[in-house]
Amino acid sequence: MNRFYLLPLLALAFSCGEKSASDADITQSITIDYELDTVMVDAGDDFIYVNWKLTTSDLSADEKYFYNFKTGSNEPGLEIIDLENLKLERVIPMSMDGPNAIRSPYMSDVYALPDGTIYLSDSYELYLFDQEGNKLSTLNFGNHEFEGEKLPEELRIGLTHTLDKENKRVITLYADQKLEKAPLGITVFDLEQEQFYYKPLPALKEMEKYRINYYIDGNPMGAMFSSFELLAKNDTLILSNTGSNELFFYNLKTDSLSSKAYSSQYTSFEITKTYPERVESESEYRDLVKETQKNVRYGPLLYDDQKDVYWRLTKEMDRMKGDTIVHKTVLTAFDQNFDQLSETLLPEEYVSTYQAFVRDGMIYSFLNIDDEVAFVRLKPTFTNE
């Protein structure tokens, strides 16, 4: 695999008129222009693990390295990609036996810390590793020994969480034991003080736009719903839902919740189609999975420290081409107060991926080219009218 490609730079300039898109007044019209290019990553004699589309990954604090966990692999490990030289540098092997063992080869999150240590989470346990693969600590979310309140036995930590790297705390959602309903509130694990508390948040039920539970012989086997994204900033937890054009702001100190709603000239405000809450047929469930892919999906907020803005990628069905869904993708910018600055429609060829990140003022999205890793780099700029 000793190949390296730099695909030709495609310079594109698109404009969009600014709308009054958020709760705050916008006094200036801003246009988003951008350039696109694609770069390949040299894996040497190996293959970078792409089965999970690089969704279990994180960018290092200095933005030089990209960490990708080989989720579900028979040989689990943490791949380290050198982004400056666009090559696979090395792999930190992981094992399910011995002093450095992990519970499962299926990880949900990777968090790279400024000191070089790395948290791995499978949504049940949180592991801290050094660069050599030595396990430094383990936190079991459901059976921890942190001081403070205890989550009632009929409840459990949910699958959605985020690491507040600045304050060294993990913030999660919690729900019923079988995860059959919308989340009920949030939990906070203070990793330095080893303290825990939880707070009910009834508004979460209203935020979830649809849910389809799949049962076999009366037992829950899966679920499909508009998922939550969490972002910690100072003492505020920013919650977004993939199914609506809103942001919710929960203040951890004052236990208060506020929100902002936005509008787009390109996408629907929210999911409006209704779905059955319960299905017991695999074929019906699979058909519903395909149907829900037509819905609007609002991506996570991506912070750009060069421009001091947050970016968000949104996609929604534009049309059907035979049996294939053709999506449109929209790029939106928000300022530090989370007021919407502008939005623009990206070309049809641009395919947004769930796991995107910002580096050097560019938005990187994973692209699989013949089972090799490529990144589409979107470089947006602003023009004031």
Protein Blocks (a to p, Z undefined) as FASTA:
>chain_A
ZZcddddddddddddddddfbfbdcfbdcddddddddddddehjaccdfkloomagcddf
klpaccdddehiabgcdddddfklopafbdcdddfedjkbcfbfcdfbdcddfkopacdd
ehlaccdddfkopafbdcdfklccbecjdddfkbccdfbdcddfknopaddddddfklpa
ccfbdcdddfklopadddddfklmmmpmbdcdddeehiafbdcddddddddehjaccddd
fkbccdddddfklopacddddddfkbcfbdfbdcdfbdcbfklmmmmmmmmmmpccdddd
dddfklopacddddddfbdehjaccdddddddddfkopafbdcdddfklccdfbdcdeeh
iacddddeehiacddddddddddZZ
